[in-house]
Amino acid sequence: MSEGGNPDQYWFCVKHHRVETVDDLCPAKHRLGPYDSREAAAQALDTAQARNEEWEEEDERWDDAGLED
């Protein structure tokens, strides 16, 4: 299911839990990426979890400081 793109990029499919390349891509709604390496794509879920935790901590700091909307 190629949608074009850089052949040196990789994606992680959250539906099939696999690393994909431009030659074999699931629909965009199932992908995280692109990443510059197969290894980075394989770590996509860990990366997303870490970023979510950072954002939640930042939200808590804003709330504690009275900076919420």
PDB file of N, CA, C and O in Angstrom:
ATOM      1  N   MET A   1       0.828  -1.191   0.000  1.00  0.00           N
ATOM      2  CA  MET A   1       0.000   0.000   0.000  1.00  0.00           C
ATOM      3  C   MET A   1       0.864   1.244   0.000  1.00  0.00           C
ATOM      4  O   MET A   1       0.769   2.047   0.928  1.00  0.00           O
ATOM      5  N   SER A   2       1.662   1.424  -0.956  1.00  0.00           N
ATOM      6  CA  SER A   2       2.590   2.546  -0.997  1.00  0.00           C
ATOM      7  C   SER A   2       1.866   3.863  -1.223  1.00  0.00           C
ATOM      8  O   SER A   2       1.005   3.971  -2.097  1.00  0.00           O
ATOM      9  N   GLU A   3       2.221   4.852  -0.432  1.00  0.00           N
ATOM     10  CA  GLU A   3       1.659   6.198  -0.571  1.00  0.00           C
ATOM     11  C   GLU A   3       2.751   7.179  -0.916  1.00  0.00           C
ATOM     12  O   GLU A   3       2.604   8.372  -0.653  1.00  0.00           O
ATOM     13  N   GLY A   4       3.828   6.722  -1.489  1.00  0.00           N
ATOM     14  CA  GLY A   4       4.952   7.593  -1.766  1.00  0.00           C
ATOM     15  C   GLY A   4       5.745   7.823  -0.502  1.00  0.00           C
ATOM     16  O   GLY A   4       5.462   7.229   0.538  1.00  0.00           O
ATOM     17  N   GLY A   5       6.733   8.682  -0.594  1.00  0.00           N
ATOM     18  CA  GLY A   5       7.522   8.973   0.584  1.00  0.00           C
ATOM     19  C   GLY A   5       8.962   8.547   0.389  1.00  0.00           C
ATOM     20  O   GLY A   5       9.338   7.998  -0.647  1.00  0.00           O
ATOM     21  N   ASN A   6       9.738   8.809   1.386  1.00  0.00           N
ATOM     22  CA  ASN A   6      11.159   8.545   1.368  1.00  0.00           C
ATOM     23  C   ASN A   6      11.423   7.067   1.680  1.00  0.00           C
ATOM     24  O   ASN A   6      10.980   6.572   2.717  1.00  0.00           O
ATOM     25  N   PRO A   7      12.134   6.362   0.803  1.00  0.00           N
ATOM     26  CA  PRO A   7      12.408   4.947   1.067  1.00  0.00           C
ATOM     27  C   PRO A   7      13.340   4.727   2.261  1.00  0.00           C
ATOM     28  O   PRO A   7      13.507   3.591   2.706  1.00  0.00           O
ATOM     29  N   ASP A   8      13.946   5.789   2.783  1.00  0.00           N
ATOM     30  CA  ASP A   8      14.824   5.681   3.938  1.00  0.00           C
ATOM     31  C   ASP A   8      14.104   5.980   5.242  1.00  0.00           C
ATOM     32  O   ASP A   8      14.739   6.158   6.281  1.00  0.00           O
ATOM     33  N   GLN A   9      12.769   6.034   5.188  1.00  0.00           N
ATOM     34  CA  GLN A   9      11.990   6.299   6.396  1.00  0.00           C
ATOM     35  C   GLN A   9      11.218   5.044   6.798  1.00  0.00           C
ATOM     36  O   GLN A   9      10.964   4.153   5.988  1.00  0.00           O
ATOM     37  N   TYR A  10      10.856   5.010   8.081  1.00  0.00           N
ATOM     38  CA  TYR A  10      10.159   3.859   8.647  1.00  0.00           C
ATOM     39  C   TYR A  10       8.984   4.342   9.482  1.00  0.00           C
ATOM     40  O   TYR A  10       9.000   5.456  10.005  1.00  0.00           O
ATOM     41  N   TRP A  11       7.970   3.504   9.604  1.00  0.00           N
ATOM     42  CA  TRP A  11       6.783   3.791  10.392  1.00  0.00           C
ATOM     43  C   TRP A  11       6.505   2.602  11.286  1.00  0.00           C
ATOM     44  O   TRP A  11       6.954   1.488  11.016  1.00  0.00           O
ATOM     45  N   PHE A  12       5.754   2.848  12.365  1.00  0.00           N
ATOM     46  CA  PHE A  12       5.313   1.755  13.213  1.00  0.00           C
ATOM     47  C   PHE A  12       3.812   1.646  13.075  1.00  0.00           C
ATOM     48  O   PHE A  12       3.094   2.624  13.279  1.00  0.00           O
ATOM     49  N   CYS A  13       3.330   0.459  12.730  1.00  0.00           N
ATOM     50  CA  CYS A  13       1.895   0.214  12.587  1.00  0.00           C
ATOM     51  C   CYS A  13       1.344  -0.244  13.931  1.00  0.00           C
ATOM     52  O   CYS A  13       1.751  -1.282  14.454  1.00  0.00           O
ATOM     53  N   VAL A  14       0.417   0.532  14.488  1.00  0.00           N
ATOM     54  CA  VAL A  14      -0.159   0.188  15.782  1.00  0.00           C
ATOM     55  C   VAL A  14      -1.217  -0.905  15.655  1.00  0.00           C
ATOM     56  O   VAL A  14      -1.604  -1.502  16.660  1.00  0.00           O
ATOM     57  N   LYS A  15      -1.683  -1.171  14.461  1.00  0.00           N
ATOM     58  CA  LYS A  15      -2.650  -2.250  14.239  1.00  0.00           C
ATOM     59  C   LYS A  15      -1.950  -3.611  14.217  1.00  0.00           C
ATOM     60  O   LYS A  15      -2.425  -4.569  14.827  1.00  0.00           O
ATOM     61  N   HIS A  16      -0.833  -3.688  13.518  1.00  0.00           N
ATOM     62  CA  HIS A  16      -0.124  -4.956  13.355  1.00  0.00           C
ATOM     63  C   HIS A  16       1.117  -5.076  14.246  1.00  0.00           C
ATOM     64  O   HIS A  16       1.750  -6.131  14.294  1.00  0.00           O
ATOM     65  N   HIS A  17       1.461  -3.997  14.949  1.00  0.00           N
ATOM     66  CA  HIS A  17       2.637  -3.957  15.831  1.00  0.00           C
ATOM     67  C   HIS A  17       3.897  -4.390  15.093  1.00  0.00           C
ATOM     68  O   HIS A  17       4.595  -5.323  15.488  1.00  0.00           O
ATOM     69  N   ARG A  18       4.157  -3.669  13.997  1.00  0.00           N
ATOM     70  CA  ARG A  18       5.349  -3.957  13.200  1.00  0.00           C
ATOM     71  C   ARG A  18       5.888  -2.674  12.589  1.00  0.00           C
ATOM     72  O   ARG A  18       5.175  -1.682  12.438  1.00  0.00           O
ATOM     73  N   VAL A  19       7.167  -2.722  12.244  1.00  0.00           N
ATOM     74  CA  VAL A  19       7.816  -1.634  11.534  1.00  0.00           C
ATOM     75  C   VAL A  19       7.500  -1.800  10.055  1.00  0.00           C
ATOM     76  O   VAL A  19       7.548  -2.907   9.517  1.00  0.00           O
ATOM     77  N   GLU A  20       7.176  -0.689   9.405  1.00  0.00           N
ATOM     78  CA  GLU A  20       6.842  -0.719   7.984  1.00  0.00           C
ATOM     79  C   GLU A  20       7.724   0.249   7.214  1.00  0.00           C
ATOM     80  O   GLU A  20       8.257   1.214   7.762  1.00  0.00           O
ATOM     81  N   THR A  21       7.861  -0.038   5.928  1.00  0.00           N
ATOM     82  CA  THR A  21       8.609   0.836   5.032  1.00  0.00           C
ATOM     83  C   THR A  21       7.663   1.385   3.986  1.00  0.00           C
ATOM     84  O   THR A  21       6.492   1.006   3.937  1.00  0.00           O
ATOM     85  N   VAL A  22       8.165   2.271   3.155  1.00  0.00           N
ATOM     86  CA  VAL A  22       7.366   2.890   2.112  1.00  0.00           C
ATOM     87  C   VAL A  22       6.777   1.842   1.162  1.00  0.00           C
ATOM     88  O   VAL A  22       5.761   2.095   0.515  1.00  0.00           O
ATOM     89  N   ASP A  23       7.402   0.685   1.076  1.00  0.00           N
ATOM     90  CA  ASP A  23       6.934  -0.365   0.182  1.00  0.00           C
ATOM     91  C   ASP A  23       5.755  -1.161   0.735  1.00  0.00           C
ATOM     92  O   ASP A  23       5.104  -1.898  -0.005  1.00  0.00           O
ATOM     93  N   ASP A  24       5.477  -1.017   2.031  1.00  0.00           N
ATOM     94  CA  ASP A  24       4.434  -1.827   2.659  1.00  0.00           C
ATOM     95  C   ASP A  24       3.812  -1.059   3.821  1.00  0.00           C
ATOM     96  O   ASP A  24       4.070  -1.361   4.986  1.00  0.00           O
ATOM     97  N   LEU A  25       2.988  -0.064   3.493  1.00  0.00           N
ATOM     98  CA  LEU A  25       2.416   0.795   4.529  1.00  0.00           C
ATOM     99  C   LEU A  25       0.942   0.517   4.747  1.00  0.00           C
ATOM    100  O   LEU A  25       0.174   0.376   3.796  1.00  0.00           O
ATOM    101  N   CYS A  26       0.560   0.442   6.006  1.00  0.00           N
ATOM    102  CA  CYS A  26      -0.850   0.433   6.360  1.00  0.00           C
ATOM    103  C   CYS A  26      -1.373   1.870   6.240  1.00  0.00           C
ATOM    104  O   CYS A  26      -0.579   2.802   6.117  1.00  0.00           O
ATOM    105  N   PRO A  27      -2.694   2.060   6.275  1.00  0.00           N
ATOM    106  CA  PRO A  27      -3.244   3.410   6.218  1.00  0.00           C
ATOM    107  C   PRO A  27      -2.673   4.308   7.317  1.00  0.00           C
ATOM    108  O   PRO A  27      -2.300   3.832   8.389  1.00  0.00           O
ATOM    109  N   ALA A  28      -2.611   5.582   7.042  1.00  0.00           N
ATOM    110  CA  ALA A  28      -2.013   6.558   7.959  1.00  0.00           C
ATOM    111  C   ALA A  28      -2.642   6.524   9.350  1.00  0.00           C
ATOM    112  O   ALA A  28      -1.957   6.800  10.335  1.00  0.00           O
ATOM    113  N   LYS A  29      -3.926   6.193   9.452  1.00  0.00           N
ATOM    114  CA  LYS A  29      -4.582   6.185  10.765  1.00  0.00           C
ATOM    115  C   LYS A  29      -4.021   5.109  11.693  1.00  0.00           C
ATOM    116  O   LYS A  29      -4.281   5.132  12.896  1.00  0.00           O
ATOM    117  N   HIS A  30      -3.254   4.167  11.143  1.00  0.00           N
ATOM    118  CA  HIS A  30      -2.669   3.092  11.939  1.00  0.00           C
ATOM    119  C   HIS A  30      -1.169   3.266  12.165  1.00  0.00           C
ATOM    120  O   HIS A  30      -0.532   2.396  12.758  1.00  0.00           O
ATOM    121  N   ARG A  31      -0.596   4.377  11.701  1.00  0.00           N
ATOM    122  CA  ARG A  31       0.865   4.516  11.723  1.00  0.00           C
ATOM    123  C   ARG A  31       1.341   5.619  12.647  1.00  0.00           C
ATOM    124  O   ARG A  31       0.670   6.632  12.847  1.00  0.00           O
ATOM    125  N   LEU A  32       2.533   5.387  13.209  1.00  0.00           N
ATOM    126  CA  LEU A  32       3.295   6.416  13.902  1.00  0.00           C
ATOM    127  C   LEU A  32       4.556   6.635  13.082  1.00  0.00           C
ATOM    128  O   LEU A  32       5.158   5.678  12.595  1.00  0.00           O
ATOM    129  N   GLY A  33       4.952   7.873  12.930  1.00  0.00           N
ATOM    130  CA  GLY A  33       6.163   8.150  12.162  1.00  0.00           C
ATOM    131  C   GLY A  33       5.924   9.235  11.148  1.00  0.00           C
ATOM    132  O   GLY A  33       4.857   9.849  11.132  1.00  0.00           O
ATOM    133  N   PRO A  34       6.877   9.474  10.322  1.00  0.00           N
ATOM    134  CA  PRO A  34       8.006   8.619   9.971  1.00  0.00           C
ATOM    135  C   PRO A  34       9.191   8.783  10.927  1.00  0.00           C
ATOM    136  O   PRO A  34       9.334   9.790  11.619  1.00  0.00           O
ATOM    137  N   TYR A  35      10.021   7.755  10.931  1.00  0.00           N
ATOM    138  CA  TYR A  35      11.260   7.730  11.695  1.00  0.00           C
ATOM    139  C   TYR A  35      12.420   7.518  10.734  1.00  0.00           C
ATOM    140  O   TYR A  35      12.249   6.961   9.650  1.00  0.00           O
ATOM    141  N   ASP A  36      13.594   7.965  11.142  1.00  0.00           N
ATOM    142  CA  ASP A  36      14.780   7.863  10.287  1.00  0.00           C
ATOM    143  C   ASP A  36      15.458   6.504  10.334  1.00  0.00           C
ATOM    144  O   ASP A  36      16.325   6.216   9.509  1.00  0.00           O
ATOM    145  N   SER A  37      15.074   5.665  11.290  1.00  0.00           N
ATOM    146  CA  SER A  37      15.704   4.353  11.372  1.00  0.00           C
ATOM    147  C   SER A  37      14.668   3.305  11.765  1.00  0.00           C
ATOM    148  O   SER A  37      13.637   3.618  12.361  1.00  0.00           O
ATOM    149  N   ARG A  38      14.962   2.072  11.423  1.00  0.00           N
ATOM    150  CA  ARG A  38      14.102   0.946  11.801  1.00  0.00           C
ATOM    151  C   ARG A  38      14.030   0.841  13.332  1.00  0.00           C
ATOM    152  O   ARG A  38      12.974   0.543  13.890  1.00  0.00           O
ATOM    153  N   GLU A  39      15.148   1.085  13.993  1.00  0.00           N
ATOM    154  CA  GLU A  39      15.212   0.996  15.448  1.00  0.00           C
ATOM    155  C   GLU A  39      14.325   2.047  16.112  1.00  0.00           C
ATOM    156  O   GLU A  39      13.625   1.752  17.081  1.00  0.00           O
ATOM    157  N   ALA A  40      14.354   3.262  15.594  1.00  0.00           N
ATOM    158  CA  ALA A  40      13.513   4.329  16.150  1.00  0.00           C
ATOM    159  C   ALA A  40      12.035   3.996  15.962  1.00  0.00           C
ATOM    160  O   ALA A  40      11.228   4.230  16.861  1.00  0.00           O
ATOM    161  N   ALA A  41      11.680   3.456  14.810  1.00  0.00           N
ATOM    162  CA  ALA A  41      10.289   3.071  14.562  1.00  0.00           C
ATOM    163  C   ALA A  41       9.860   1.956  15.503  1.00  0.00           C
ATOM    164  O   ALA A  41       8.731   1.954  15.994  1.00  0.00           O
ATOM    165  N   ALA A  42      10.757   1.008  15.758  1.00  0.00           N
ATOM    166  CA  ALA A  42      10.441  -0.102  16.652  1.00  0.00           C
ATOM    167  C   ALA A  42      10.179   0.387  18.075  1.00  0.00           C
ATOM    168  O   ALA A  42       9.465  -0.273  18.831  1.00  0.00           O
ATOM    169  N   GLN A  43      10.740   1.524  18.447  1.00  0.00           N
ATOM    170  CA  GLN A  43      10.565   2.100  19.781  1.00  0.00           C
ATOM    171  C   GLN A  43       9.435   3.130  19.828  1.00  0.00           C
ATOM    172  O   GLN A  43       9.306   3.854  20.815  1.00  0.00           O
ATOM    173  N   ALA A  44       8.627   3.204  18.788  1.00  0.00           N
ATOM    174  CA  ALA A  44       7.606   4.249  18.666  1.00  0.00           C
ATOM    175  C   ALA A  44       6.646   4.288  19.849  1.00  0.00           C
ATOM    176  O   ALA A  44       6.331   5.371  20.344  1.00  0.00           O
ATOM    177  N   LEU A  45       6.182   3.154  20.304  1.00  0.00           N
ATOM    178  CA  LEU A  45       5.237   3.148  21.423  1.00  0.00           C
ATOM    179  C   LEU A  45       5.885   3.648  22.705  1.00  0.00           C
ATOM    180  O   LEU A  45       5.258   4.377  23.474  1.00  0.00           O
ATOM    181  N   ASP A  46       7.128   3.264  22.939  1.00  0.00           N
ATOM    182  CA  ASP A  46       7.841   3.758  24.120  1.00  0.00           C
ATOM    183  C   ASP A  46       8.062   5.263  24.026  1.00  0.00           C
ATOM    184  O   ASP A  46       7.916   5.980  25.016  1.00  0.00           O
ATOM    185  N   THR A  47       8.415   5.739  22.831  1.00  0.00           N
ATOM    186  CA  THR A  47       8.620   7.172  22.615  1.00  0.00           C
ATOM    187  C   THR A  47       7.332   7.939  22.865  1.00  0.00           C
ATOM    188  O   THR A  47       7.342   8.978  23.525  1.00  0.00           O
ATOM    189  N   ALA A  48       6.220   7.431  22.337  1.00  0.00           N
ATOM    190  CA  ALA A  48       4.921   8.096  22.523  1.00  0.00           C
ATOM    191  C   ALA A  48       4.532   8.119  23.996  1.00  0.00           C
ATOM    192  O   ALA A  48       4.030   9.130  24.487  1.00  0.00           O
ATOM    193  N   GLN A  49       4.757   7.021  24.703  1.00  0.00           N
ATOM    194  CA  GLN A  49       4.432   6.976  26.128  1.00  0.00           C
ATOM    195  C   GLN A  49       5.255   7.989  26.915  1.00  0.00           C
ATOM    196  O   GLN A  49       4.725   8.689  27.778  1.00  0.00           O
ATOM    197  N   ALA A  50       6.537   8.066  26.620  1.00  0.00           N
ATOM    198  CA  ALA A  50       7.403   9.014  27.322  1.00  0.00           C
ATOM    199  C   ALA A  50       6.968  10.450  27.058  1.00  0.00           C
ATOM    200  O   ALA A  50       6.950  11.271  27.974  1.00  0.00           O
ATOM    201  N   ARG A  51       6.618  10.755  25.816  1.00  0.00           N
ATOM    202  CA  ARG A  51       6.162  12.115  25.488  1.00  0.00           C
ATOM    203  C   ARG A  51       4.851  12.431  26.187  1.00  0.00           C
ATOM    204  O   ARG A  51       4.674  13.540  26.692  1.00  0.00           O
ATOM    205  N   ASN A  52       3.929  11.477  26.225  1.00  0.00           N
ATOM    206  CA  ASN A  52       2.662  11.702  26.913  1.00  0.00           C
ATOM    207  C   ASN A  52       2.884  11.979  28.393  1.00  0.00           C
ATOM    208  O   ASN A  52       2.240  12.857  28.968  1.00  0.00           O
ATOM    209  N   GLU A  53       3.789  11.233  29.007  1.00  0.00           N
ATOM    210  CA  GLU A  53       4.091  11.462  30.424  1.00  0.00           C
ATOM    211  C   GLU A  53       4.682  12.842  30.643  1.00  0.00           C
ATOM    212  O   GLU A  53       4.341  13.517  31.614  1.00  0.00           O
ATOM    213  N   GLU A  54       5.574  13.273  29.743  1.00  0.00           N
ATOM    214  CA  GLU A  54       6.158  14.615  29.849  1.00  0.00           C
ATOM    215  C   GLU A  54       5.082  15.682  29.729  1.00  0.00           C
ATOM    216  O   GLU A  54       5.082  16.653  30.486  1.00  0.00           O
ATOM    217  N   TRP A  55       4.163  15.507  28.780  1.00  0.00           N
ATOM    218  CA  TRP A  55       3.098  16.495  28.586  1.00  0.00           C
ATOM    219  C   TRP A  55       2.169  16.538  29.794  1.00  0.00           C
ATOM    220  O   TRP A  55       1.734  17.614  30.205  1.00  0.00           O
ATOM    221  N   GLU A  56       1.861  15.370  30.366  1.00  0.00           N
ATOM    222  CA  GLU A  56       1.008  15.337  31.551  1.00  0.00           C
ATOM    223  C   GLU A  56       1.680  16.049  32.722  1.00  0.00           C
ATOM    224  O   GLU A  56       1.026  16.780  33.465  1.00  0.00           O
ATOM    225  N   GLU A  57       2.978  15.836  32.884  1.00  0.00           N
ATOM    226  CA  GLU A  57       3.712  16.520  33.947  1.00  0.00           C
ATOM    227  C   GLU A  57       3.704  18.031  33.717  1.00  0.00           C
ATOM    228  O   GLU A  57       3.550  18.803  34.663  1.00  0.00           O
ATOM    229  N   GLU A  58       3.866  18.447  32.476  1.00  0.00           N
ATOM    230  CA  GLU A  58       3.837  19.877  32.150  1.00  0.00           C
ATOM    231  C   GLU A  58       2.459  20.463  32.440  1.00  0.00           C
ATOM    232  O   GLU A  58       2.353  21.566  32.977  1.00  0.00           O
ATOM    233  N   ASP A  59       1.402  19.729  32.087  1.00  0.00           N
ATOM    234  CA  ASP A  59       0.041  20.187  32.398  1.00  0.00           C
ATOM    235  C   ASP A  59      -0.146  20.359  33.899  1.00  0.00           C
ATOM    236  O   ASP A  59      -0.749  21.336  34.344  1.00  0.00           O
ATOM    237  N   GLU A  60       0.368  19.414  34.680  1.00  0.00           N
ATOM    238  CA  GLU A  60       0.252  19.511  36.132  1.00  0.00           C
ATOM    239  C   GLU A  60       0.998  20.726  36.661  1.00  0.00           C
ATOM    240  O   GLU A  60       0.516  21.395  37.575  1.00  0.00           O
ATOM    241  N   ARG A  61       2.177  21.024  36.098  1.00  0.00           N
ATOM    242  CA  ARG A  61       2.931  22.216  36.521  1.00  0.00           C
ATOM    243  C   ARG A  61       2.136  23.482  36.215  1.00  0.00           C
ATOM    244  O   ARG A  61       2.095  24.406  37.028  1.00  0.00           O
ATOM    245  N   TRP A  62       1.509  23.524  35.046  1.00  0.00           N
ATOM    246  CA  TRP A  62       0.694  24.692  34.689  1.00  0.00           C
ATOM    247  C   TRP A  62      -0.482  24.817  35.643  1.00  0.00           C
ATOM    248  O   TRP A  62      -0.781  25.911  36.120  1.00  0.00           O
ATOM    249  N   ASP A  63      -1.156  23.696  35.926  1.00  0.00           N
ATOM    250  CA  ASP A  63      -2.303  23.726  36.831  1.00  0.00           C
ATOM    251  C   ASP A  63      -1.886  24.181  38.219  1.00  0.00           C
ATOM    252  O   ASP A  63      -2.574  24.990  38.843  1.00  0.00           O
ATOM    253  N   ASP A  64      -0.760  23.665  38.708  1.00  0.00           N
ATOM    254  CA  ASP A  64      -0.275  24.030  40.039  1.00  0.00           C
ATOM    255  C   ASP A  64       0.118  25.496  40.117  1.00  0.00           C
ATOM    256  O   ASP A  64       0.029  26.116  41.177  1.00  0.00           O
ATOM    257  N   ALA A  65       0.551  26.045  38.996  1.00  0.00           N
ATOM    258  CA  ALA A  65       0.969  27.456  38.959  1.00  0.00           C
ATOM    259  C   ALA A  65      -0.203  28.393  38.683  1.00  0.00           C
ATOM    260  O   ALA A  65      -0.032  29.611  38.643  1.00  0.00           O
ATOM    261  N   GLY A  66      -1.403  27.819  38.491  1.00  0.00           N
ATOM    262  CA  GLY A  66      -2.573  28.662  38.209  1.00  0.00           C
ATOM    263  C   GLY A  66      -2.556  29.219  36.799  1.00  0.00           C
ATOM    264  O   GLY A  66      -3.127  30.280  36.546  1.00  0.00           O
ATOM    265  N   LEU A  67      -1.919  28.527  35.889  1.00  0.00           N
ATOM    266  CA  LEU A  67      -1.801  29.023  34.520  1.00  0.00           C
ATOM    267  C   LEU A  67      -2.789  28.361  33.566  1.00  0.00           C
ATOM    268  O   LEU A  67      -2.659  28.505  32.350  1.00  0.00           O
ATOM    269  N   GLU A  68      -3.755  27.652  34.086  1.00  0.00           N
ATOM    270  CA  GLU A  68      -4.722  26.989  33.204  1.00  0.00           C
ATOM    271  C   GLU A  68      -5.673  28.023  32.607  1.00  0.00           C
ATOM    272  O   GLU A  68      -5.790  29.146  33.097  1.00  0.00           O
ATOM    273  N   ASP A  69      -6.345  27.612  31.540  1.00  0.00           N
ATOM    274  CA  ASP A  69      -7.295  28.524  30.853  1.00  0.00           C
ATOM    275  C   ASP A  69      -8.463  28.888  31.698  1.00  0.00           C
ATOM    276  O   ASP A  69      -9.333  29.638  31.257  1.00  0.00           O
TER     277      ASP A  69
END
